[in-house]
Amino acid sequence: MAPGSDLAGQRHEASPPSSAVDVGVDVGGTFTDFVGFRGRDVVSLKLPSTRDPSVAVVEGLRALEAARMAHGTTVATNAILERKGARSAFVTTEGFEHLLLIGRQNRPSLYDLRITRPAPPIPRERCFGLRERVDARGRVLRSPTKRDLAEVVRKIRSSGAESVAISLLFSFLHPAHEQRLAKALAGLSVSTSHEVLAEFREFERSSTTALDAYVKPLVVRYLEGLERSLHGDFYVMKSSGGVVSHRAVLRRPVDMVLSGPAGGVAAAVALGRTTGHRNLLTFDMGGTSADFSTIVGGSASWTTEAMIDGFPLALPVVDIESVGAGGGSIAWVDAGRALRVGPRSAGAEPGPIAYGKGGDQVTVSDADLSGGVLGSSLLGGRLPLWLDLATSGIARLADEVQLSPEETILGVQRVVRATMAKAMRIILARRGLDPRDFALLAFGGAGPMHAWALARELRIPHVLVPLLPGAFSAYGILISPVQLEYSRTIVRPLDRAPSAIADAVRAFRSRARQALHEEHGDARRAMFQASVDLRYRGQSYEINIPLRGDLARAFRREHRQRYGYAAREEPIELVTVRLTVRLPRPVTLPRSREGPVPKVGRRRVLFDEGWSNVPVFDRDSLPVGFHEDGPAIVSEDHATTVVPPGAKFRIQARGLIEIEVTP
């Protein structure tokens, strides 16, 4: 095993090289994290991310002698955000060729007359119409002729497209026309909307299908390259919070667009069920971004209204709010001479100034190091931090904003925290939740450093820091169940829908059992969770309700929780039937390692009250039940936890750090 691969706080016992290790991998913008199970022991590794993500992935797997892998990555996400996807074409029903360009009429900034939308991933000149038509009941009004199909195929091949998205009107009710066109396009990478998203709302369905086609060639090359390097199959994390075989993702790669952050939420659910913390706000701050989500009653929140770069991603995804605020976020001065932080990041190369790799722009990590929060190195000593370089960078920024170095350090920290607090408020307001009913679960390399300030800002009483905080998302990817999702739009009054719901669920269960048997050879342990999307007739939005008990009553109760009212006499309408299938995977819970005597050092740390000489505890050495008043620092290989003045912390069972934060 590579030096430093045993994460602080984990027991590692020597194992023969032949022992199998299951590994979860989370590829981030700055670091690539690995967490593995070797028998009942948990081992981990953190490496700087590489330009080709597979290089770091393969290196880490070899260091841990991995036998099997579950993988979360930003490959698809970055392809969309950086516009580096495939040269794609889009086919829809004739007359609707401008669909991706027009989109919806809502404006991202209502009163800004100069606002511009991002360009679609597929330009108008590669959007083609097919002469066909299906009505809203699935009846064929016009079938495409062989000549119609041949003409569209000719245009697509002449355009030089590598991949094609096909989204015909009401194809989720009658997919035959999409199937015929896909067959005629043999040899090209094709995404059909009835397979990607069998639901209504043509723009959202078309956008999701277009994104799938846009990333498919890139994702296929990446995953097939990993398969060759690993000589076998592996799991891939989906945006919905479960894993599937990488072969399944090859068929619908848009499933992995938001896969990385979903791993942290999956780990938070497992932690909450184990420790009894049923209501959690998750705060994952890494090197490039900060991600927030909610765990309510022990279950993760999800949505079908996610957006990526301004375009809808209408598949079920874990409800995560992300902002460009991480340890590598760059501090800069705007035209009004105000200090700003992010969303641009220094990444892993060149990284913060303190990395000593040629970076010359101050980042949050440089401020944290100069303020004494960070120690002299990261990654268990394998990445030294250069305090003199960071201090010089802070001094230059201080001159630019005309503040003292101490005011500049605190300014950078306050600005990035304000950005994160805003995102957290959005998550809470969207679901009608009171932050005082939750604990803040902080993880990621930088999350435990800044969590206390967010908790005080939002009046959250407690902060929790789990074991493996710097690789918590990788741990979540490792323990996530195999998960499949099925959906079908069926619009009708709820009181006339029971038979249609039962038929759809029955068909979904049959498809799920077949898929689990083919991919995993086991469907007996699968758990099925059916739900329905309901709305008041005339509404343009729905609420997902579990399929049990009185659906109308449950819908009205949830509507009141979210929007403050519920109309008892208004008719309720069924919109979509859903089924989620989960196949559990083995879980090994991290075990804390306690030294005979708590190890403690000291260093000067800058807080709002000024510099303090603060005790620095080694997390490995702290026994369950240990408690201390702040200010204090709890240090480990891959993360640093800050306990501010006026707060106090305690080590709970399973090594969980609980910080009691007073307003």
C-alpha positions, 0 to 999 in steps of 0.5 A, a space after each residue: 500500500 502507498 504511504 499515507 493511504 491509511 486515513 487518520 481515524 481508521 484502524 488498518 491491519 496488515 493484509 496479504 497482497 491478495 486480499 480483495 479491496 472494494 474501493 469508492 472513488 470520487 474525482 473532484 476538481 482538486 483531489 481524487 479520493 479513494 476509500 476501500 474496505 479490506 475485510 472489516 478495515 477501512 483504508 483510504 488515499 487522496 491524490 491530486 486530480 490529473 488532467 486526464 481523470 483516469 490517470 489518478 483513478 488507476 494510480 490510486 486503485 493500484 496503490 490500494 490493490 483494488 479488486 472492485 470499484 465504484 466510481 463518481 466523476 465530473 467527466 460528464 459535468 465538465 464536458 457540458 460546462 466547458 462545452 467540450 462534448 461531442 459534435 451532436 445533432 438533434 431531431 424533433 418533429 417537423 416545425 419544432 426545430 427551434 425547441 432547444 433554442 426557445 426553451 421556456 419563457 422564464 428569465 434567469 434575471 427578471 428585470 435585466 434587459 441585457 441578460 443572455 441565455 447560454 447557447 444550447 449544446 446543439 446549435 440550430 444548424 444541426 437541429 432537424 425536423 422529421 415529418 411525423 406526428 403523434 397526438 397527446 393521446 398517443 394516436 398516430 396522425 402521420 407516420 414518417 415514410 422511408 423517404 422522410 427518414 432517409 432525408 433526415 439521415 442524409 442531413 445528419 450524416 452531412 453535418 458531421 455529427 458524432 452523436 444524435 439526440 432524437 426527441 419527437 412529440 409524445 414519443 413517450 406514448 408511441 415510441 415507434 417513430 423514434 425507434 425507426 429513426 434510430 435504426 436508420 442511423 446505425 453506426 452513430 451514437 444515438 439517444 432517444 427520448 423515450 429511453 432517456 426520459 419517458 415523461 411529458 414536457 417536450 423542452 425538458 425531455 428534449 434538453 435531457 436527451 440532448 445532454 445525453 447525446 452531447 456527453 455520450 461519446 466522451 463518457 463511452 471513451 472514458 469508461 471503456 478506457 477505464 474498463 481496459 485498464 482495470 480489466 473488468 466491470 465496475 460500478 458508476 455513481 448516478 446523480 440519483 444517489 445509487 450505483 449501476 454497472 458501468 455498462 448501464 451508464 454507457 447506454 444513458 450517460 446523462 445519469 452520471 452528470 451530477 454523480 460526485 456530490 451525490 456520494 456525500 449525501 448517500 454517506 450522510 443517509 447511512 450515518 444518520 441511520 446509524 447514529 440516530 441523527 435523522 435531520 441533517 443539512 449536508 455541507 461538502 466543501 472541497 477544493 473547487 465547490 461547496 455542495 448542500 443538501 438535506 436529509 429529512 427523516 433519514 431520507 435524502 431529498 431529490 428533484 426532477 428540476 435540476 439545471 446544468 448550465 441553464 438547461 434542464 436535467 429532468 431525471 431524478 437527482 439528489 437535490 443539491 445546491 452547488 456554488 463555486 466556493 471551495 478551498 481553491 476559490 480565487 479571491 479578486 477585486 471587482 470594478 467597484 473595488 469590492 472583495 470577491 471570492 470565486 467562482 473561479 478556482 485554482 484547481 490542482 494545477 497550479 493550485 493555491 499559492 501555498 502549494 508552491 506550484 506557480 500559483 499567484 492568485 490568493 485562494 481561500 486555502 491561502 487565507 486559511 493557512 495565513 490565518 493559522 487554521 491550516 497546518 504546514 501540510 496536507 495529505 498526511 504530510 505528502 503535500 507541504 504548504 508554504 506559509 511564506 508564499 501564502 502570506 506574501 500573496 495576502 499582503 499583495 491583496 491587502 494592498 489592493 483592497 487597502 486593508 490590513 493583512 488580518 482584515 484581508 484574511 478575515 474578509 476572504 473567509 467572510 465573503 466565501 462563507 456568505 456565498 455558501 450561506 446564501 446557497 444553504 438558505 435556498 435549499 431550506 426555503 425551497 422545501 419549507 424547512 427550519 434550520 433549527 430543526 437540523 444538525 449541520 454535517 460538515 465534510 470535504 477537505 474544507 467543510 469542517 473548517 468553515 462549518 461553525 460560521 455557517 451554523 452561527 449565521 443560520 442559527 443551526 445548533 450543532 455541527 457534526 464532523 464524521 470520520 473520513 471527512 476529507 473522503 466522505 463522498 468516496 465512502 458514500 459511493 462505496 456503500 451506495 446500493 445498486 439503484 434503478 429508476 423507472 417513470 411514465 407520464 399518465 395524466 388523469 384525475 387521481 380518483 380514476 387512476 388506481 388501475 393505471 398506477 397498478 399497471 405501470 408499477 407492475 410493468 416497472 417491477 418486471 423490467 427491474 427484476 430482469 435488469 437486476 438478473 442480467 447485470 447483477 444475477 440477483 433480484 431477490 434482495 431488491 427493495 421497491 419504492 413506488 411513488 406518484 407525482 400529483 398536482 392540483 388540476 391546472 397547476 404547472 408543477 407537481 409534488 412526489 408522494 409515496 404510493 401508500 395510504 390516502 394519496 390525496 390526504 398525503 398530497 394536501 399535507 405536503 402541499 401545505 408544508 411547502 407552500 403554506 396552504 392546501 385547497 381541500 375542494 380542488 381536484 387532484 391530478 395524477 401526472 407521473 408514476 415512478 418506481 425506485 429499485 435498490 439492491 443493497 451492497 455490503 457496508 463496513 462502518 468506519 471505526 475510530 482509533 483512540 490513543 492512550 493519551 490525547 495528543 495536543 499541540 498549539 498554534 496561533 489562529 486568527 478569529 474575529 476576536 483577534 489572534 488566539 493561542 489555540 490547542 490543536 488536537 490529533 483526532 486519532 488520539 481522542 477517545 469517545 466522550 472526550 470534550 473540550 471548550 473552544 477555541 480549538 483545532 482538531 487535526 487529521 490527515 485529510 481535514 481540519 475541524 475548527 471549534 471557535 471561541 464560545 463553542 465546545 465539542 465532544 467525541 461521540 460514538 463512532 468517532 463523530 465530532 459534535 460541536 455545540 455552536 452558540 449564536 
